[in-house]
Amino acid sequence: MQYFIMDAMQRIAFDELRARVEHVLLALGLEPARAALSARLTAETDRDGVKTHGVARLPRFARWVREGWINPAAKPERVAAFGAIERWTGHRGPGNLAAHAAMQRAMEIAGEHGLGCVALADTSHWMRAGTFGWQAAEAGFAAMCWTNTLPNVPPWGAKTPALGNNPLVVAIPNDAAPIVLDMAMSQFSYGSLSSYAARGVELPVPGGFDAAGNLTRDAKAIEQSQRALPIGFWKGSGLSMVLDVLAAMLTGGLATNQIPRDPAKEVGQSQVFLAIAPQSLTSMEELNAIAQRAIDAVHAAEPIEAGKPARYPGEAVLATRAESMRLGVAVEDAAWEEFVKLELSLSHP
Amino acid sequence: MQYFIMDAMQRIAFDELRARVEHVLLALGLEPARAALSARLTAETDRDGVKTHGVARLPRFARWVREGWINPAAKPERVAAFGAIERWTGHRGPGNLAAHAAMQRAMEIAGEHGLGCVALADTSHWMRAGTFGWQAAEAGFAAMCWTNTLPNVPPWGAKTPALGNNPLVVAIPNDAAPIVLDMAMSQFSYGSLSSYAARGVELPVPGGFDAAGNLTRDAKAIEQSQRALPIGFWKGSGLSMVLDVLAAMLTGGLATNQIPRDPAKEVGQSQVFLAIAPQSLTSMEELNAIAQRAIDAVHAAEPIEAGKPARYPGEAVLATRAESMRLGVAVEDAAWEEFVKLELSLSHP
């Protein structure tokens, strides 16, 4: 898919990107240490090639801060605990900072108990889901985490949205190359659909239903019907629902059916962070060997296209990350322009 | 899909079915209490409408016991522990009994720590995955559990199997109606494909690739290519892999790449049982209300077919269960014939 590569883009040195994002976040009212951390997570998202959830989302974040949907000063806080499980509230502060703190605490608990869970209510968009998987895996922990969202996917058998696309992350430690799965419950995000639609490119696999109710690869038709497909049809529909209900039960916070349907007001999500310490039972050397054998088995499967072996989750991220550090972080021109506008608006308010 | 209902079948009273299975298991060498439990789990599988994994699998189980692949006397045993996580081995005993003991222990730990995990190595086929989700949800716990399997699904981008279909269960307590998701990582099992092929019915959605590498709804073509589709294409491929690696790391047992590729010798699986006690943080009344609101939201979505609302995971099971208790448990004639043959062979060995 040469399209992604040929989109007009800038390459920005990682440190410059991080520093400029930090500057913006300071101007938006984040405390210095929090601005620095959030800026790093944001720049790392672009560095890793997840262009939809890094710098490109800052203008929206800024708008939400200005409109009072997100409180830049609000810090996550523990409100209840029982053994290895804790309940936190995000107080509608910046979602990536609350999620980072929650995963950090889940790992601390796992270090003590083998397992640890932090259930975070009343937070805001955590930006890139995978961020918190990489955070755990790079610290030597396995982890699962997920968030609920506003209703944006019809349940299997229905036409109108009642489920979230509830991204799920599963992360596995491996010194050479962590294995990190980051997947939403819809086959394609609406962001991805609009990118295909704008480029006039057919989806690689069916992504939803058209107005007539037929499965289609036409992104525009799915944007119009608002009938995105859950992964695995009835299966992803079920998985989305159980993740949402479990998040609402553990956090005591909002379920998808209680989150405003307006994407411009999507706050108050519930999230679950589960860390597991496999090193409490097995040495890191042995864990690395288990991961490497699994990676080798996937690579050894006969590829459909000669010379293009199947990949493991996270493999493409690591390749993009290395390229970004060598050549600079790729940011699409349109996103960069918006970011520079935001910088200007904050320096001359 | 009238086909399933119109297949020639018997209706057997639940208690008779359970008692006759128990008799068979006693004859195969299981201790009385273990034969009784395994018989109940098996009869409940048919009662709940999961015909592929109940009585229909007993002839295979008997063959494996006779051939020494499964040791009917072997009991699961704890080999290591750290806080809320324990490592057990199944010693290749009956898989459903080992899994039931593992989930029971995970719930005990969760009762103490809020969360509990038992990682079970070297077990055998656990029969119906959902069994252990219902076990947890009916006891008031949320749970996740999964198993790895032999390599039977090609990773996305490859033609030859390197991943298992690794069934995953997520269970949610709800007094009126637990929500229990039981899903394999392939869109259709090979058992289901062969049933469609035998009936000459097209799959409702694409289920794999034909020999030419095109996505197809032709079950026979997929049986021939052995290229079953992971749910959500690249997404299920990734999810299958991380579940397998995490199971191998936590159990210290076999990964999919180490399990014999011959379905007649599929033993030694690794399984993870994670129990969560939401009641440690929230009353059961509140949990019931959260579940009911989510069920109501799914039911309220506008159905594709008028009068057929979308369903939540487990809803069909509960309907079938009620019917089975009223009319008797439906068992297909062919499966029943094989079961009666097995009974006879054991009473006149």
Contacts between the chains, C-beta under 8 A, distances in Angstrom:
chain1	res1	chain2	res2	distance
A	80	B	281	5.6
A	82	B	114	4.4
A	82	B	277	7.4
A	82	B	280	3.7
A	82	B	281	6.0
A	83	B	84	7.2
A	83	B	112	6.5
A	83	B	113	3.6
A	83	B	114	3.9
A	83	B	115	7.0
A	83	B	280	7.1
A	84	B	83	7.2
A	84	B	84	5.1
A	84	B	113	4.6
A	84	B	114	5.2
A	84	B	115	4.7
A	85	B	113	7.7
A	85	B	114	3.4
A	85	B	115	5.4
A	85	B	276	7.2
A	85	B	277	7.6
A	85	B	280	6.5
A	85	B	281	6.9
A	87	B	281	5.5
A	112	B	83	6.5
A	113	B	83	3.7
A	113	B	84	4.7
A	113	B	85	7.7
A	113	B	113	6.1
A	113	B	115	7.7
A	114	B	82	4.3
A	114	B	83	3.9
A	114	B	84	5.2
A	114	B	85	3.4
A	114	B	117	7.1
A	115	B	83	7.0
A	115	B	84	4.7
A	115	B	85	5.4
A	115	B	113	7.7
A	115	B	115	5.0
A	115	B	116	7.7
A	115	B	117	5.5
A	115	B	274	7.9
A	116	B	115	7.7
A	117	B	114	7.1
A	117	B	115	5.5
A	117	B	276	7.2
A	119	B	281	7.7
A	142	B	246	5.6
A	142	B	249	6.8
A	142	B	250	7.8
A	151	B	297	7.5
A	154	B	301	6.0
A	154	B	310	7.6
A	155	B	298	4.9
A	155	B	301	5.4
A	155	B	310	3.7
A	155	B	311	8.0
A	156	B	310	6.2
A	157	B	303	6.1
A	157	B	304	5.9
A	157	B	305	7.6
A	157	B	308	6.6
A	157	B	309	7.2
A	157	B	310	4.0
A	157	B	311	6.7
A	158	B	298	7.6
A	158	B	301	3.5
A	158	B	302	5.9
A	158	B	303	5.4
A	158	B	304	6.4
A	158	B	309	7.2
A	158	B	310	4.1
A	159	B	301	7.3
A	159	B	302	4.9
A	159	B	303	7.3
A	159	B	304	5.7
A	160	B	301	4.9
A	160	B	302	4.5
A	161	B	301	7.3
A	162	B	297	4.9
A	162	B	298	5.4
A	162	B	300	6.8
A	162	B	301	3.9
A	162	B	310	7.3
A	163	B	298	7.4
A	170	B	239	7.0
A	170	B	242	4.2
A	170	B	243	7.4
A	170	B	246	7.1
A	171	B	242	7.9
A	172	B	242	5.8
A	172	B	245	5.1
A	172	B	246	6.0
A	172	B	249	7.1
A	179	B	241	7.1
A	179	B	242	6.0
A	179	B	245	6.2
A	181	B	238	4.4
A	181	B	239	6.1
A	181	B	241	7.8
A	181	B	242	4.9
A	183	B	232	7.4
A	183	B	235	4.6
A	183	B	238	6.6
A	183	B	239	7.0
A	187	B	232	6.0
A	187	B	233	7.5
A	187	B	235	7.6
A	204	B	233	8.0
A	205	B	215	7.4
A	205	B	233	5.2
A	206	B	206	7.7
A	213	B	304	6.5
A	215	B	205	7.4
A	231	B	231	5.7
A	231	B	232	2.8
A	231	B	233	7.9
A	231	B	235	5.0
A	231	B	236	6.7
A	232	B	183	7.4
A	232	B	187	6.0
A	232	B	231	2.7
A	232	B	232	5.0
A	232	B	235	8.0
A	232	B	236	6.1
A	233	B	187	7.4
A	233	B	204	8.0
A	233	B	205	5.2
A	233	B	231	7.9
A	235	B	183	4.6
A	235	B	187	7.6
A	235	B	231	4.9
A	235	B	232	8.0
A	236	B	231	6.7
A	236	B	232	6.1
A	237	B	310	7.4
A	238	B	181	4.4
A	238	B	183	6.6
A	238	B	312	7.4
A	238	B	313	3.9
A	239	B	170	7.0
A	239	B	181	6.1
A	239	B	183	7.0
A	241	B	179	7.1
A	241	B	181	7.8
A	241	B	294	6.4
A	241	B	298	6.5
A	241	B	312	6.0
A	241	B	313	6.5
A	242	B	170	4.2
A	242	B	171	7.9
A	242	B	172	5.8
A	242	B	179	6.0
A	242	B	181	4.9
A	242	B	313	6.2
A	243	B	170	7.4
A	244	B	294	6.5
A	245	B	172	5.1
A	245	B	179	6.2
A	245	B	290	6.4
A	245	B	291	5.9
A	245	B	294	4.8
A	246	B	142	5.6
A	246	B	170	7.1
A	246	B	172	6.0
A	246	B	276	7.6
A	246	B	278	7.9
A	248	B	290	4.9
A	248	B	294	7.4
A	249	B	142	6.8
A	249	B	172	7.1
A	249	B	278	4.4
A	249	B	282	6.4
A	249	B	287	5.4
A	249	B	290	5.4
A	249	B	291	7.8
A	250	B	142	7.8
A	250	B	276	7.1
A	250	B	278	5.8
A	250	B	281	6.9
A	252	B	281	6.8
A	252	B	282	5.8
A	252	B	286	7.8
A	255	B	290	6.3
A	255	B	293	6.4
A	255	B	294	5.6
A	255	B	297	7.9
A	256	B	294	7.6
A	256	B	297	7.4
A	257	B	293	5.7
A	257	B	294	6.1
A	257	B	296	7.7
A	257	B	297	3.8
A	258	B	293	7.6
A	274	B	115	7.9
A	276	B	85	7.2
A	276	B	117	7.2
A	276	B	246	7.6
A	276	B	250	7.1
A	277	B	82	7.4
A	277	B	85	7.6
A	278	B	246	7.8
A	278	B	249	4.4
A	278	B	250	5.8
A	280	B	82	3.7
A	280	B	83	7.1
A	280	B	85	6.5
A	281	B	80	5.6
A	281	B	82	6.0
A	281	B	85	6.9
A	281	B	87	5.5
A	281	B	119	7.7
A	281	B	250	6.9
A	281	B	252	6.8
A	282	B	249	6.4
A	282	B	252	5.9
A	286	B	252	7.8
A	287	B	249	5.4
A	290	B	245	6.4
A	290	B	248	4.9
A	290	B	249	5.4
A	290	B	255	6.3
A	291	B	245	5.9
A	291	B	249	7.8
A	293	B	255	6.4
A	293	B	257	5.7
A	293	B	258	7.6
A	294	B	241	6.4
A	294	B	244	6.5
A	294	B	245	4.8
A	294	B	248	7.4
A	294	B	255	5.7
A	294	B	256	7.6
A	294	B	257	6.2
A	296	B	257	7.7
A	297	B	151	7.5
A	297	B	162	4.9
A	297	B	255	7.9
A	297	B	256	7.3
A	297	B	257	3.8
A	298	B	155	4.9
A	298	B	158	7.6
A	298	B	162	5.4
A	298	B	163	7.3
A	298	B	241	6.5
A	300	B	162	6.8
A	301	B	154	6.0
A	301	B	155	5.4
A	301	B	158	3.5
A	301	B	159	7.3
A	301	B	160	4.9
A	301	B	161	7.3
A	301	B	162	4.0
A	302	B	158	5.9
A	302	B	159	4.8
A	302	B	160	4.5
A	303	B	157	6.1
A	303	B	158	5.4
A	303	B	159	7.3
A	304	B	157	5.9
A	304	B	158	6.4
A	304	B	159	5.7
A	304	B	213	6.4
A	305	B	157	7.6
A	308	B	157	6.6
A	309	B	157	7.2
A	309	B	158	7.2
A	310	B	154	7.6
A	310	B	155	3.7
A	310	B	156	6.2
A	310	B	157	4.0
A	310	B	158	4.1
A	310	B	162	7.3
A	310	B	237	7.4
A	311	B	155	8.0
A	311	B	157	6.7
A	312	B	238	7.4
A	312	B	241	6.0
A	313	B	238	3.9
A	313	B	241	6.5
A	313	B	242	6.2
